[in-house]
Amino acid sequence: MTYNRNENIDIIRGFAVVLMVLGHSVAAENLNDIDSKCCKVVFEYIYTFHMPLFFIIAGFCYKRCVNYFEYVNKRVKRILVPYVVFSVVSIILRNIFSVFTLSKSNIGEDVISILFYGADIWFLYVMFEVSIFFPLIERIVEKNKLKCYVGLILILIIGFVLRNRGIFLVNNMTYYMLFFLLGYVLKARIEQMLEEKSNVNKKLQIIIALILYTLIGCSVCFEWENANLFFMHIIRVFLATIGCFASFLLLKNIELFKIKSILKNIGTYSLPIYIFNGYFISISRNIIINCGLKDLIMLFVLCNFFFGLIINYLFCILINKIKFVRVILGMTRT
């Protein structure tokens, strides 16, 4: 059976993947713990909205659940299988081949992390949780606008109340559920926005997107230490939402070289790129350290990004030809 992909969504997903790899490339642990204020700002900027963007996309792509058990079975194959398989692979690599990971760890602690805290690929852990609970929310709201908006407000409040509940990543699950529901609620509007062909407001929309990105940048540089916790929670959600909106606006209108085609191809392999990017960045990190270049921070960033995205992407294309690998990666659709 052939699965018809939405090219616009693949472009946005590809953009989110690029942001994800860049965020990992500038993370302190991937720079040999070099203290760089610039890299820290870039990291915080990207993490303001790139993960919510993935969940808005997932909510947009969600299809009405008719048979819950069949739906969960598909989610298990698509998300849980790669999560379990590659979490176990990470334990093996971490304790045998350190070049593939950042550090060795206790196997018992790793198992606990996999079961209760999402381990290294926590995104899949949270996405699975959100996916299996969302049909229950869908039945409650039933496309009723008022119920949807009330649901968004309730999830916003619940996310704040449970913000410190780390076990089963309940804190992340409630936070990202908000964006999943947002993508579901705004599906028709997002489709309309992406498919609109008019060029009248193209430049204006790009300017609006850039202004919104600038607003996020200003917020990252602002000192929020003394702000009210609930206010900060609302600000966090607000910034993530406008970051996602800016991304939709920018990617819809930008016509730079073949960037849309490139992002679409990357978006097609978003799941395996996410799974393998940690391995490739760890290889990059070890190469630089072993070459005695560990103080060159820009080399770290560029090399991490090159390995985490370019080499990773080519690797994913290669292994996609192997049916067994596609199965354990949850890539059963073609």
Steps between C-alpha positions, in 0.01 A plus 500: 500500500635842402487780753441844346728744681416867540795682340436825689505315830819315401662839430404629845604171661835525319546852636428373852758223449765753393426704813517185713842401364630855537372509858682175578812629322532803729400318822776530763546123539570473125759779519713324760326718762656818361322801651374709209240769561425521127436125472288509814281775354462309170412185694235676711361678193454177304350313794243776545289366214655218295360211711149653517521526120538121475190450716290753308594309182401171669166647608442631149570153353280321756207312347181423687535186711228249409644181648710586805684167524592508132615860545718414801648205308608739224648740757693213658652407163565858399632644829543249783696236303775743388505652849563165671738364234726804485490567872641149546750563219613815682563300819714251308694770316547710812656212688702342215571761232532838669570673167126482428390660826593785730578292807476161666232437759354242733283243317247492784462877486463482122216248527319719754549798272351310203197385699418819688688801358526466123875434494695658211211510253238642736314664211371158387402413857294818531358477149376147576335618822335795329386280211331234711326749732387744232209288364340536845528878471371484144181329619443774755554801272355341181599793280279729709683835498394599849602161644830518311586842643397392849716189452798716402458714812463195727808332354691828543409504870562127550840539332592768753377294798695192385811689383722330761369144450796336324402135533347367175588848371153614607626860498603480135196298400255758633700788351528352151142370503402865482675540164371169368146620573583837345610332176182291503270796566663727241541236229256664257656843548853365459399317180341817365808707584745253343298448181422868436673595173464880511829694478344830615609476864807277456758761600281628782459147641877444490551830685242398762677164544837672547350743752358208699837322492663822622249523786599147607868600484435800724316282751791254514739783586263647759550425871189322634629385842250695710194439285191319629517124424156477340570815298824340379309185403261709289791689344670169416187374324447834326856517365484139383171569321620813319825319410298223335274753327804693374646175363180425306496853358868501405508156340182564306640812336877460480646422157874474562690272259352149541454527875144364496607192305792442737281539809236271351758224449631545853145497636436166332770345722422704814457201733826315419694828488373574850592152624850494351605864542629440852727219377645706215553808714679284757728367226568860389575602858744212552680567170561865592619414853731223377647739242594741779264772376268506801538877559369599155134554576391595147665184366298304755175663387564464127626143525214399731246649262664340194506155658164535675313611187686441172678171576200386700261577212712307249520210745121500538452488123735201484342296780148580378558236233507227766151380593590382851658835582189681376289288735707572812510867405120510474526592130249244374324752277642574155 
